[in-house]
């Protein structure tokens, strides 16, 4: 649940099949770009990176966080 008057940090993660990693980018937090091997590892990284990046921008931290809204996207073929 977001704090009163604050929006969640929006993060989109895409599976990179070639590199075999989840690649994530912040949609409303500039500079938030990271990757990890697993969804759990990615969430762990974000729990550290988001507060760090927000600490560099008082303007953004006044309106964002601490909640993180993370969406995973992965394309794959159905068994036929």
FENCORMO-V563820 format. One record per residue. N is the residue number from 1. RES is the residue in one letter. SS is DSSP state (a for helix, b for strand, c for the rest). PHI is phi in whole degrees, 0 to 359 (none if undefined). D_FIRST is the distance of its C-alpha to the first C-alpha in Angstrom with 1 decimal. Layout:
BEGIN
n=N res=RES ss=SS phi=PHI d_first=D_FIRST
n=N res=RES ss=SS phi=PHI d_first=D_FIRST
END
This chain:
BEGIN
n=1 res=X ss=c phi=none d_first=0.0
n=2 res=X ss=c phi=288 d_first=3.8
n=3 res=X ss=c phi=289 d_first=6.6
n=4 res=X ss=c phi=306 d_first=9.1
n=5 res=X ss=c phi=80 d_first=11.3
n=6 res=X ss=c phi=249 d_first=9.8
n=7 res=X ss=b phi=261 d_first=9.4
n=8 res=X ss=b phi=292 d_first=8.4
n=9 res=X ss=b phi=284 d_first=11.7
n=10 res=X ss=b phi=267 d_first=13.3
n=11 res=X ss=b phi=231 d_first=15.7
n=12 res=X ss=b phi=244 d_first=18.4
n=13 res=X ss=b phi=244 d_first=20.4
n=14 res=X ss=b phi=242 d_first=23.9
n=15 res=X ss=b phi=281 d_first=26.3
n=16 res=X ss=b phi=260 d_first=29.6
n=17 res=X ss=c phi=296 d_first=32.2
n=18 res=X ss=c phi=293 d_first=34.9
n=19 res=X ss=c phi=273 d_first=33.2
n=20 res=X ss=c phi=58 d_first=31.3
n=21 res=X ss=b phi=218 d_first=28.0
n=22 res=X ss=b phi=271 d_first=24.6
n=23 res=X ss=b phi=254 d_first=24.5
n=24 res=X ss=b phi=237 d_first=21.3
n=25 res=X ss=b phi=219 d_first=21.0
n=26 res=X ss=b phi=285 d_first=18.3
n=27 res=X ss=c phi=275 d_first=18.5
n=28 res=X ss=c phi=231 d_first=17.4
n=29 res=X ss=c phi=229 d_first=18.1
n=30 res=X ss=c phi=304 d_first=21.9
n=31 res=X ss=c phi=91 d_first=23.5
n=32 res=X ss=c phi=275 d_first=20.9
n=33 res=X ss=b phi=217 d_first=23.2
n=34 res=X ss=b phi=202 d_first=23.6
n=35 res=X ss=b phi=212 d_first=24.7
n=36 res=X ss=b phi=202 d_first=24.8
n=37 res=X ss=c phi=287 d_first=26.8
n=38 res=X ss=c phi=227 d_first=24.1
n=39 res=X ss=a phi=302 d_first=20.4
n=40 res=X ss=a phi=296 d_first=19.7
n=41 res=X ss=a phi=294 d_first=21.7
n=42 res=X ss=a phi=294 d_first=19.9
n=43 res=X ss=a phi=299 d_first=16.4
n=44 res=X ss=a phi=298 d_first=18.1
n=45 res=X ss=a phi=298 d_first=19.7
n=46 res=X ss=a phi=295 d_first=16.6
n=47 res=X ss=a phi=297 d_first=15.0
n=48 res=X ss=a phi=266 d_first=18.2
n=49 res=X ss=a phi=291 d_first=19.0
n=50 res=X ss=a phi=299 d_first=15.9
n=51 res=X ss=a phi=300 d_first=16.1
n=52 res=X ss=a phi=297 d_first=19.9
n=53 res=X ss=a phi=295 d_first=20.0
n=54 res=X ss=a phi=295 d_first=17.8
n=55 res=X ss=a phi=293 d_first=20.1
n=56 res=X ss=c phi=277 d_first=23.0
n=57 res=X ss=c phi=225 d_first=21.7
n=58 res=X ss=a phi=303 d_first=20.8
n=59 res=X ss=a phi=297 d_first=20.6
n=60 res=X ss=a phi=290 d_first=17.9
n=61 res=X ss=a phi=294 d_first=15.9
n=62 res=X ss=c phi=288 d_first=16.0
n=63 res=X ss=c phi=242 d_first=14.1
n=64 res=X ss=b phi=239 d_first=12.1
n=65 res=X ss=b phi=81 d_first=9.7
n=66 res=X ss=b phi=278 d_first=9.0
n=67 res=X ss=b phi=291 d_first=6.5
n=68 res=X ss=b phi=242 d_first=9.3
n=69 res=X ss=b phi=255 d_first=10.0
n=70 res=X ss=b phi=249 d_first=13.3
n=71 res=X ss=b phi=245 d_first=15.9
n=72 res=X ss=b phi=262 d_first=19.1
n=73 res=X ss=b phi=232 d_first=22.4
n=74 res=X ss=c phi=209 d_first=25.7
n=75 res=X ss=c phi=261 d_first=28.9
n=76 res=X ss=c phi=203 d_first=31.5
n=77 res=X ss=c phi=269 d_first=34.5
n=78 res=X ss=c phi=283 d_first=34.9
n=79 res=X ss=c phi=291 d_first=37.7
n=80 res=X ss=c phi=232 d_first=40.8
END
